[in-house]
Amino acid sequence: MAKIKKIDYIFAVGRRKESTARVRLYRGKAENTINSMPAAKYFPGELSAKLMAKPFGATETSEKYYFSAKVAGGGKEGQLSALSLGLSRALVKVAPDKNKLVLKKLGLLTRDSRIRQRRMVGKGGKARRAKQSPKR
């Protein structure tokens, strides 16, 4: 009989544009990692640190949990937004009655549905570009 592995983390997924963040939230205090790198190194800068810490700050759980995440696709801005959504969803799984209302009020549980518009045939190469009309 196979042994059942005990899962000691909470899993959540966040998406934004072409980016996907798979987040594992652990209880305790350790360094946050993204793609096996320290979070501060993967997303350098003060603004990035604030956006990453926003779900923890809103729920007052920054000292209780740490995370490891795998992010892929898109650019850094989309990946950061996807990570923030993933963290918020994981924190809701921890304590739905307490955290959900707080995070929803701040708009951290809303999936931003704006994605890149597809290229249209006959439009001159771009999604919204119109072909130049003849001047005479």
N, C-alpha and C positions, 0 to 999 in steps of 0.2 A: 504494500500500500504506500502511495506517495505521501510525503510529508507536505502539509499545508504551510506555506510561508506566511508568517504574520506580517501584515502591512502596518508599518508604524508611521505612515505619512498620509496626507490628504491630497488627492490628485484633482487638478482642474485644468481646463484649456481656455485660453483667451485668443481671440483673433482680431486682426485689424488690417485692412487692405489685403496685401498678399502675405502678411506675416502671421505666424502661428507660434504661440508660446505654450508649452506643456509644463505646468508648474507642480512641484511637489512641496507641500508645506509640512515642516517637521516641528514638533514641540521641543523647546529648549533654546539654547543660545549658542550659535556658531556663525561662521561666515557665510553670507549669501553668495551662491554661485550661479553663473549663467554660462552654459556650454563649457563647463569645467574650468571657468575662469572666475576670479573674484568679480562681483557685480560692479564694483566701483571702477574696475579696469575695463570691463566690457562696455559699460555706459559711463564714460567719464563726464565730469561736469556737475555743477551744483544743481542745475535745473533737472537733470536726469535723476539725480539722487532724491530730489524732492518728489518727483512723480512716482518713483519706485516706493518711497516710504509713505505716500499718501494713504493707501488702504490701511496700513498698520497704524498710522497716526490718527485716522478717523475712528478706528475701533479700539485704540489704546492697547495694542497688543505687540508693540515693537520689541519688547523685552521677552515675550513669551514664545515667539515663533521665529524660525528662519526658513529659507527656501532654497531649493535648487531648481533650475529651469533649463529647458532646452528650447531655444528660439531659432526659427528658420524662416527664410523667405522675406521678401520686401527689403526695406531700408531700416535704418536704426530707429527713426521716428515711429514707424509702424510697429516695429518689434517692441519698443518701449510701451506703447499703448496696449499692445496685446498682452504684455507681461502684467501691466497694471490691472487689466480685466481678469486675467487668470488668477492673480493674487486675491482680488476681491471675491471672486467666485469660491476660491478655496476657504477664505475666511468666513463666508456665509455657511459653508458646509460644517465648519467648526461649531458655530453657535448661530443657527438660523434666526432664532427669536430676538437675539440681541444685535447682531451685526447687519442683518438684511436692511432694516429700516434706515440705519445710519448711512450705509453705503449707497443705497438707492437715492436718498435725499441729495447726496453729493454728485450723483450721476456716474458713479464708478461701476455700476452693474449694467450699464447700457452698452450694448454692442453697437459700435459705429458702423452703420451699414454702407457708408459711402465707399465705393470701390472704383477702380479704373474703368472708364467707359471703353467698350470695344471699338476697334477701328472699323469704319463703315466703307463699303465698296463704293467707288465713284465720288469720294469726298476729297480726294487729293492727298491721301496718305494718313490723315489724322481723324480723330473721332468727330470733332466739331468744325473742322476747317471746311470752308466752302471753296469751290474752284473759282478762280478769278474769272469774272465776266468780261467779255470783249468790250473794249472802250468805244469802238465805232461800229 
